[in-house]
């Protein structure tokens, strides 16, 4: 009862949930929750960190919403920078640096959901693009590389697989979910997002064959299993996004007159050993789409 961390949690819980802040939460609250998450890690109390993450999720659900998402687009724009982005950055930092797999997974799950649930549709495209390019996509790539290089430090095999799937999903799912809106509003934003995805993809798949083996060697042990799973997940999501890009006429077959996004895509995938067996299928789909 006298634990300062517990008292801090109760205070923050009250602030986040009282009716006076039903629509908005003071931005300073986000920093206080971040400190509480760090305290849970340092005190070896993952339950405290997870409870603090739930508070952060509640804050995320309130940011900038005034009656409905459409009104939010033109009002309180600064709140996206002063409150929403710090929420995203805190989730990302927790997902990357927390000592406990359960806490990292919870942070990744909240982070992905913040882009994919119905409220994610209200995020202005410029803010969506910025946080994905600068925060979320690079974070997911770094974690995948870390898990491939030293899986023993990331938890049990099952925990690694859960975290790996969440990270790969964070790279691709928000882009796919918002792609129609992004294309309709500003195609240059799509290019920036796609460049970020392809950059991280090169890091994730570098030196990996289509079967998941590194440097031409058979996969073996936990290290090999993680590499194989990361490759398979990344290729599955990449294929899905490429086909959607083709369907939306954003990606065309390789040609001298191809747009920048198309040229960048084919150059990148043709340079990755893991992608080479699939490139012909993707090019055929692009050419068939033009014919139709």
N, C-alpha and C positions, 0 to 999 in steps of 0.2 A: 504493500500500500504506500510505503514511503519511498519507493524506488523513483528517483528523479526521471528516469526514462519513461516509466509508466505514467507518471504525472504529465510529462510532456506530451505523450501520446493522447491522453484523455483531453488535454487542453486543445490540441490540434484537431482532434476528432470533433470536438464541440464547435470550434471555429468553422470547420469545413461544412458542418451540417446544420448550423442554425439558420433560421428562416431569413435573417437579415442579409445573408450572403448566398441566398438561393441561386441567384444568377451569376454572381461574380465572387471570386475569392481574392483577398489581398495578395499581390505577387510575392510579398515577403514570406508568406506561409510556405511557399514552395521550397525556399532555402531551409526553413526550419524542418520540413519533412526530410529533406536531403540529409541533414545532420542526424536525424533520428535513424535513417537507414544505415548510415555509417556507424552509428553507435551500436546498432544490432550486430553488425559485422565484427566490430572490434571486441564486443562483449560476448561473442560466440553465441548469439541469440538470434537465429534465423527467423524465428516466429515474430520477433519485434520488427525485423526488416520487412517481412512480408506484410505485416499489418500496416506499416508505414507506406508501403507500395500501394496498398488498397486506398489509403488516404489520397495518395497522388493520383490514383485513377479517378477518384471522386472529384478532385480538383480539375482534372483533365476534362471531365464531362461538363463542367460549368463554364469553362473559359469562353468568354465572348458571346455566349448564347443569350440573345435578347428576344424573347418570344418565339423566334424560329430562326432557322439557319440563314434564310434569305436576308432578313434584316441584319443579321450579324455581319454579312459580307461588307456592308457599307458603314457599320458602326463599330466603335471600339477597336479599330484596326491595330492600334498600338498594343493592345492586350495580347495579341498573338506573339509579339516580340518580348514583352515584359513578363508574361506568365506562361503562355503555352509552350514557347520554345524552351524555357528553363525546365518545364515538366519533361519534355522530350529528352533534353540533355541529361537530366537526372536519371531517367529510366535507362538511357543508353550507357551512362557511366556505371550504373549498378549492374547492368547486363554484362558488362565487360570485366569489371574489376572485383565484384563481390566474391567472397571466398566460398560461398555455398551454392551448389548447383540448383537447389530448389528456389533460391532467391533469384538467381540469374534467369532461370526459366520463367519465373513469374513476371519479372521485369520485361523480358522479351515478348511474352504473351500480351501484356498490357500495351506495350509499344506498338505491336502489330495491330491489335484491335483498335487502337486510337485512329488508325487510318482506314480500317475496313468496316467499322460499324456505321450505323446510319448517320451519326453525327460527323463522321469523317468527311461526308459529302459537303459539309459547310466550310471546310478548310480552304481558304483562298489559294489559288494555284501557285502564286508566287511564294507563299509561306510553305506550302506543301513541297514544292521543288527544292527550296533552300535546305530544309531540314533533312530531306531524303538524301540529297547530294552531299551535304556537309557533315551530317551526323549518322543517319541510320544505315545507309548502304555501306560506307566505310567500316562502321562498327561491326556489322555482320560479317564482312569479309575478313577483318582481323581475327574475329573469334573463330571462324572456320579454319583459318591458317593455324592459329594457336592449337586448336583441337587436333588437327592433323599432325602437327609437329611434336606435341607432348600431351597425348591423350590421358596419360596417367595422372596429370595434374587437374584434369577436368571432371573427375568423378568416375562412377562405374560405367560400363559399356552402355547400359540402358539409358543412363542419364545423359551420356554424350550424344546418343542417337536422338533423344528428345530435343536437346539444345541445338544440335546440328540442323534438324528439320525446321526449328523455329528461325534460325539464322538464315537459312536459304530462303525460307518464306518471306523474311523481312526484306531481302534483296529484290524479290520479284513481285510479290503479291500487291503491295501498294501501287506500284506502277501499273500493273495490269488492271487493278480495280478502278483507278482514276484515269486510265488512258483516254477514254472517249472525251472526258471533260478537258484534259490537258490538250489534246489535239484540236478540239473545237476552240479553245481559248487562245492558245499560243503554241505553235508547232516548235518554236525554238526551245521552249521549256522541255518538250519531249526529247529533243536532241541532247540537252544537258543531262537529263535523267538517264537516258540510254547510254551516254558516254560513261557515266559513273558506274552503271551496272556492268558494262563491258570491261572497264578497268578492273573492277573487283573480280570479275569472272576470270580474267587472265591470272590473277593472283591465286584464285582458288584452284584452277585447273592446270596451272603451270607445271610442266613436267609429268603430266598424268595422261595415260592412254584412255581409250574409250572404255576399257574394262575396269578402270580404276586403279591399275598398277602404276607405280611411279618409276620413271626412267626405264621403262621396259621390263621391270622386274615383277614377278608374281606377287600379289598381295598376300601378306602373312601376318598373323597375330592381330592384336588390337589396332596397331598403327595402320596396317593394311586394310582392315575392315572399315576404319574411319575414313580413310582416303577413298575407298570404293564407294561407300555410302554417300560421301560428299559429292563425288563425281556424278553418281547416278541421279541424285536429287537435283543438282545444278543443271544437268542436261535435260531432265524432265521439265523443269520450270522454264529453262531457256527455250526449249522447243515450243512450249505452250505460248510464250510471249511472242516469239517470232511469228507463229501462225496468226496470232491476233493482229500483229503489226501488218502482216500481209493482207489480212482480211479488211483492215481499215485503210488500205492503200498507202500506208506510211512507209512500208518496206517493199521495194521492187527488186527485180532480178538485177544481177550485175551488168552494167553497161556504161559506156562513156558518158551518157546523159543522166545517169542515176543520181538521186539526191545525196546529200552528205550522209544522212543516216544510213542509207543503203550501202554506200561505199564503205563506211566505217564498219558496218556489221559484217559484210562479206570478208573484208580484210582481216578482221579479228577472228572470226570463226575458222577461216581457212588456215590461220596460223596456230591453232590449238589442236594438238593431236587428238584430244578427247572428242572434239567436234567433227573431225574429218569424215568419219563414216556417215554422218547425218547431213552434211552440207548439201549433197546431191538432192536429197528429199526436200530440203528447205528451198533450194533454188527452183525445183520443179513446181513446188506449190506457188512460189512467186510468179513464175512464168505462166502457170495455169490461171492465176488470178487476173493477169493482164489480158489473157485471151478471152476471159469471160466478160 
